[in-house]
Amino acid sequence: MSIAENVAQIRKRMNAAAIAAGRDPKEVSLLAATKMNDADRVKEAVAAGVDACGENRVQELVQKQPLGAYEGVPIHFIGRLQTNKVNKVVGKVDLIESVDRLELLEAVNKTALRLGVRQDILFEVNIGGEEQKGGFTPEETLALAAKMGDYPGVKLCGLMTIPPISEKKGDNCKYFEKMRNLFIDIREKKYDNVSMVCLSMGMTDDFEDAISEGSTMIRVGTAIFGARNYAKT
Ligand SMILES: *Cc1c(COP(=O)(O)O)cnc(C)c1O
């Protein structure tokens, strides 16, 4: 199957999942998780109509961006970001989805202020409470959202999560539901410098469940590009 055929299939499944959940399919956008795919393949996905691209690694971003890989759609940063690489990302991407710790929030804010830009961000939430994973707890997320007025270099636009690896369909619904409730809680508080518009959750194996639980953006790699060959790198 070609990338275009894969994207068409995913769109069909997204629409069906949205309609089954009583949602407008237009509320959910499709981000292509482009890690380990070269600029030409990324361009193919953009031509096939994905709504955004997401990169995990700074090195891949700085390599593909000058080649025009993402031209035509927003580019998001979705991976673990080291504070010493923040200057390569802030102001160069439309959204940093993976702000997962206070130290990183402070570094992004500081860099944005120095550059004179306002960087849109999401907070990454460790919704499964997994030891080895980055991300804020729901309690930390709420507390920090209330303080966003102290960070004028950024704007909090929503939340992102990567739930625990699931065994079977439906397993992650409880995490997605918790995310939606947290998202709505924060949205209703109408905090300064917070505009809750993006709830980024759902990947190849669970995006339909994420859509039924309120996701507004799914991040899909494998179902668009095929399996990644980690042995090659
Ligand atoms: C790779 C990746 C995805 C996509 O994963 P697939 O299972 O291949 O769809 C989504 N989000 C993040 C943060 C990723 O790193």
The ligand as an SDF file (V2000), in Angstrom:
LIG
                    3D

 15 15  0  0  0  0  0  0  0  0999 V2000
    6.3210    7.3860   16.9520 C   0  0  0  0  0  0  0  0  0  0  0  0
    5.3390    8.2040   17.7010 C   0  0  0  0  0  0  0  0  0  0  0  0
    3.9830    8.1690   17.3760 C   0  0  0  0  0  0  0  0  0  0  0  0
    3.3900    7.2600   16.3220 C   0  0  0  0  0  0  0  0  0  0  0  0
    3.4930    5.9170   16.6870 O   0  0  0  0  0  0  0  0  0  0  0  0
    2.8480    4.7420   15.7870 P   0  0  0  0  0  0  0  0  0  0  0  0
    2.5140    3.6900   16.7580 O   0  0  0  0  0  0  0  0  0  0  0  0
    3.9070    4.3490   14.8220 O   0  0  0  0  0  0  0  0  0  0  0  0
    1.6540    5.3000   15.1200 O   0  0  0  0  0  0  0  0  0  0  0  0
    3.1290    9.0130   18.0850 C   0  0  0  0  0  0  0  0  0  0  0  0
    3.5860    9.8310   19.0560 N   0  0  0  0  0  0  0  0  0  0  0  0
    4.8840    9.8840   19.3860 C   0  0  0  0  0  0  0  0  0  0  0  0
    5.3150   10.8190   20.4510 C   0  0  0  0  0  0  0  0  0  0  0  0
    5.7980    9.0750   18.7190 C   0  0  0  0  0  0  0  0  0  0  0  0
    7.0710    9.1050   19.0850 O   0  0  0  0  0  0  0  0  0  0  0  0
  1  2  1  0
  2  3  1  0
  2 14  2  0
  3  4  1  0
  3 10  2  0
  4  5  1  0
  5  6  1  0
  6  7  2  0
  6  8  1  0
  6  9  1  0
 10 11  1  0
 11 12  2  0
 12 13  1  0
 12 14  1  0
 14 15  1  0
M  END
$$$$
